[in-house]
Amino acid sequence: MHNIEVFKEFMMAAEELDELALEGYYGEEIKNLVINRDSISVNEHLYDSLKIWIDDETQYGKEIVKEFILIFFQLYLDAYRVGGQEAINTITKFWMGTKENPELECTSSYSEFSRLFVETKLILNEMPKSNIKLYQLKKSISSITGTYSKGVEFIGKVLTTCIVLKKITLKETYNYYKIYNMKLYDKINLFNSDNNPNHQRLTDIINRNLRNAEAHLSLTYDFKNNHFLLKKKSNGKIVNDIITINKMIMELLPSVGWFAQAFIYSGILFVLGHDDKTKFINSINKIYG
């Protein structure tokens, strides 16, 4: 599964991730993971990457990530049983692009989202507990909404892969580029067209009104009442919808991170299941045992 042609666009994005990791931006464990990567096999590196998450007992929302991992993994497995290498190529295409169109790579999208996610956590951690100045509040709010928006953008790209995998499973023809260029709303509808409750669970985390509001600058923060005001259309009028800061920080922002983690870790498990059954079984037992 590792004999893959590497393209310039993917390498640029991967090198950026490496540089951030080596600077310690993602923590010492990730830094050491990158430092030691060339001295171990690909499967060992993937296993060690997954193990960092498995061993982290402090992560908020870990049970949700575990649930999402199973949904993604079943999606991969169903497509692989029908399409074999075509399913593998579809997953690989997400991260690396293709020879004909290397710009399809989404590693750069993940790199930017992960960087912003860490940056937002740092900003929130540095916020004073009291006497918060308006500029500090606005800085944190801007970081939160921008990161959430970038996370949903990443999810939209993942949905292209998910839709194609379902097409492979159902033995349906598809146009990858047409699906890739669909609007988020249309991707969600297409992905959920078979009413699979597990797949609907994945997309339910996306607050589409908030995503559109951020894109069209109609999301504002009412600092006096300590909540977001989301302008949206309702019955031919523009109305304000209230989103509490607690809902944003404790539910909406983490949810895009949970989705991204589950997609990545399920992919690692898929590779290990194909290439190294022992590491795969060990990982599954540690996650769900």
C-alpha positions in Angstrom: 0.0 0.0 0.0 3.1 2.3 0.3 4.3 2.3 -3.3 2.8 5.7 -4.1 4.0 8.3 -6.5 4.7 11.6 -4.7 3.8 15.0 -6.2 5.2 18.4 -5.6 2.1 20.0 -4.1 1.7 17.2 -1.5 5.4 17.4 -0.6 5.1 21.2 0.0 2.2 20.7 2.3 3.8 17.7 4.1 7.1 19.7 4.6 5.1 22.6 6.2 3.5 20.1 8.6 7.0 18.7 9.4 8.4 22.2 10.0 5.6 23.1 12.4 6.1 19.8 14.2 9.8 20.2 14.5 9.3 23.6 15.9 7.3 22.0 18.7 4.1 23.6 17.6 2.1 20.4 18.1 3.9 19.3 21.2 7.0 17.3 22.1 5.5 13.9 21.3 4.7 14.9 17.7 8.1 16.6 17.4 9.8 13.3 18.4 7.6 11.4 16.1 8.8 13.4 13.1 12.5 13.2 14.3 12.4 9.4 14.5 10.3 8.8 11.4 13.1 7.9 9.0 14.6 5.3 11.4 11.4 3.2 11.5 9.0 1.6 9.0 5.9 3.4 7.7 3.6 1.1 9.7 5.6 1.7 12.9 5.3 5.4 12.3 1.6 5.2 11.8 1.2 3.0 14.8 3.2 5.4 17.0 1.1 8.3 15.7 -2.1 6.5 16.6 -0.7 5.5 20.0 -0.1 9.1 21.0 -3.9 9.7 20.7 -4.8 6.4 22.3 -2.6 7.1 25.4 -4.0 10.6 25.8 -6.5 10.2 28.6 -7.3 13.9 28.9 -8.8 14.6 25.5 -12.3 16.1 25.5 -14.7 14.3 23.3 -12.7 11.1 22.8 -15.7 8.8 22.9 -17.2 10.7 19.9 -13.9 10.3 18.0 -14.0 6.6 18.6 -17.6 6.5 17.3 -16.7 8.4 14.2 -13.7 6.2 13.6 -15.9 3.1 13.3 -18.2 4.9 10.8 -15.3 5.9 8.6 -13.7 2.5 8.8 -16.8 0.7 7.8 -17.1 3.1 4.8 -13.6 2.2 3.7 -14.1 -1.5 4.3 -17.3 -1.6 2.3 -15.7 0.2 -0.7 -12.6 -2.0 -0.5 -14.5 -5.2 -0.5 -16.2 -4.2 -3.8 -13.6 -2.0 -5.5 -10.2 -3.1 -4.1 -7.5 -0.8 -5.3 -9.9 1.8 -6.5 -11.0 2.4 -2.9 -7.3 2.6 -1.8 -6.6 5.1 -4.7 -9.6 7.2 -3.6 -8.3 7.6 -0.1 -4.8 8.2 -1.3 -6.0 10.8 -3.8 -7.4 12.9 -0.9 -4.0 13.4 0.7 -1.7 13.4 -2.3 -3.7 14.4 -5.4 -3.0 12.6 -8.7 -0.4 12.8 -11.4 -2.9 14.4 -13.8 -4.2 16.9 -11.1 -1.8 17.1 -8.1 -3.7 20.2 -6.9 -6.4 17.9 -5.7 -4.3 17.2 -2.6 -5.9 18.1 0.7 -2.9 17.8 3.0 -2.5 21.6 2.7 -6.1 22.1 3.9 -5.5 19.8 6.9 -2.2 21.6 7.6 -3.9 25.0 7.7 -6.9 23.8 9.8 -4.6 22.0 12.3 -2.4 25.0 12.7 -5.4 27.3 13.3 -6.9 24.8 15.7 -3.8 24.8 17.9 -3.5 28.6 17.6 -7.0 29.1 18.8 -6.5 26.8 21.8 -3.3 28.8 22.7 -5.3 32.1 22.4 -8.1 30.8 24.6 -5.6 29.5 27.2 -3.9 32.8 27.3 -7.1 34.8 27.9 -7.2 36.3 31.4 -9.8 34.9 33.8 -11.2 38.4 34.6 -11.0 42.0 33.3 -10.9 40.9 29.7 -10.3 43.8 27.3 -12.5 44.1 24.3 -9.6 43.7 21.8 -8.6 40.4 23.6 -12.2 39.1 23.3 -12.5 40.1 19.6 -9.1 38.4 18.9 -10.3 35.1 20.4 -13.7 35.3 18.8 -12.2 35.9 15.4 -9.8 32.9 15.9 -12.7 30.7 17.0 -15.0 31.5 14.0 -12.1 31.4 11.5 -10.9 28.0 12.7 -14.5 26.5 12.7 -14.9 27.8 9.1 -11.6 26.2 8.0 -12.6 23.0 9.8 -15.9 22.8 7.9 -14.0 23.5 4.7 -11.8 20.5 5.4 -14.9 18.4 6.2 -16.3 19.4 2.8 -13.2 18.0 1.1 -13.4 14.8 3.1 -17.0 14.4 2.0 -15.9 14.1 -1.6 -13.9 11.0 -0.6 -16.8 9.6 1.4 -19.2 10.1 -1.5 -16.9 8.4 -4.0 -16.4 5.5 -1.6 -20.1 5.0 -1.4 -20.4 5.1 -5.2 -17.7 2.4 -5.4 -19.6 0.3 -2.9 -22.8 0.6 -4.8 -21.0 0.1 -8.2 -22.3 3.4 -9.4 -20.5 5.6 -11.9 -19.2 8.9 -10.7 -17.4 12.1 -11.8 -14.8 12.8 -9.1 -14.3 16.5 -10.2 -18.0 17.2 -10.3 -18.4 15.9 -6.8 -15.3 17.8 -5.6 -16.7 21.1 -6.9 -20.2 20.6 -5.4 -21.3 23.0 -2.7 -21.2 21.7 0.9 -25.0 21.6 1.1 -25.3 19.4 -2.0 -22.5 17.1 -0.8 -24.3 16.6 2.5 -27.5 15.8 0.7 -25.8 13.4 -1.7 -23.9 11.6 1.1 -27.1 11.2 3.1 -29.3 10.3 0.2 -29.5 6.7 1.3 -30.6 7.7 4.8 -27.8 5.8 6.6 -28.1 7.0 10.2 -24.4 6.6 10.8 -23.5 8.8 7.9 -26.0 11.4 9.0 -24.4 11.3 12.4 -21.1 12.5 10.8 -22.7 15.4 9.0 -25.0 16.5 11.8 -22.0 18.1 13.5 -21.8 20.7 10.8 -23.7 23.9 11.6 -24.3 25.0 8.0 -25.9 28.3 9.0 -22.8 29.2 11.0 -20.5 28.1 8.1 -22.4 30.3 5.7 -22.5 33.2 8.1 -18.8 33.2 8.6 -18.3 33.1 4.8 -20.7 36.0 4.2 -19.6 38.1 7.3 -23.0 37.9 8.9 -21.8 36.4 12.2 -21.1 38.9 14.9 -20.4 38.9 18.6 -22.5 40.8 21.1 -19.9 41.4 23.8 -22.4 43.0 26.2 -24.6 39.9 26.2 -21.7 37.4 25.7 -23.1 35.5 22.7 -22.9 35.3 18.9 -25.6 36.8 16.6 -26.1 34.8 13.5 -28.0 36.6 10.7 -29.9 34.1 8.6 -32.9 34.1 6.3 -36.2 33.0 7.7 -39.6 33.3 6.0 -38.3 35.9 3.6 -36.7 38.0 6.4 -33.3 38.4 8.0 -33.4 37.4 11.6 -30.8 36.9 14.4 -30.1 33.5 15.8 -28.3 33.4 19.1 -25.3 31.0 19.7 -23.9 31.0 23.1 -20.1 31.2 23.5 -20.3 28.1 25.6 -22.0 26.2 22.7 -19.4 27.5 20.3 -16.4 26.6 22.5 -17.6 23.3 24.0 -19.6 21.9 21.0 -19.2 23.5 17.6 -15.5 24.2 17.6 -14.4 20.8 19.0 -16.7 18.9 16.7 -14.8 19.8 13.5 -11.6 18.6 15.3 -13.3 15.3 16.3 -14.3 14.7 12.7 -10.8 15.4 11.4 -9.2 13.1 14.0 -11.6 10.3 13.3 -10.9 10.6 9.5 -7.1 10.4 10.1 -7.1 7.7 12.7 -9.5 5.5 10.8 -7.3 5.8 7.8 -4.3 4.7 9.8 -6.3 1.7 11.1 -7.3 0.9 7.5 -3.6 0.8 6.4 -2.6 -1.3 9.4 -5.5 -3.7 8.8 -4.2 -4.1 5.3 -0.4 -4.3 6.0 0.1 -5.3 9.6 -2.6 -7.3 11.3 -0.8 -7.5 14.7 -0.5 -3.7 15.0 -4.1 -3.3 13.8 -5.4 -5.8 16.4 -3.4 -4.2 19.2 -4.7 -0.7 18.2 -8.3 -1.9 18.1 -8.0 -3.6 21.5 -6.5 -0.4 23.0 -9.2 1.8 21.6 -12.2 -0.3 22.2 -11.1 -3.1 24.6 
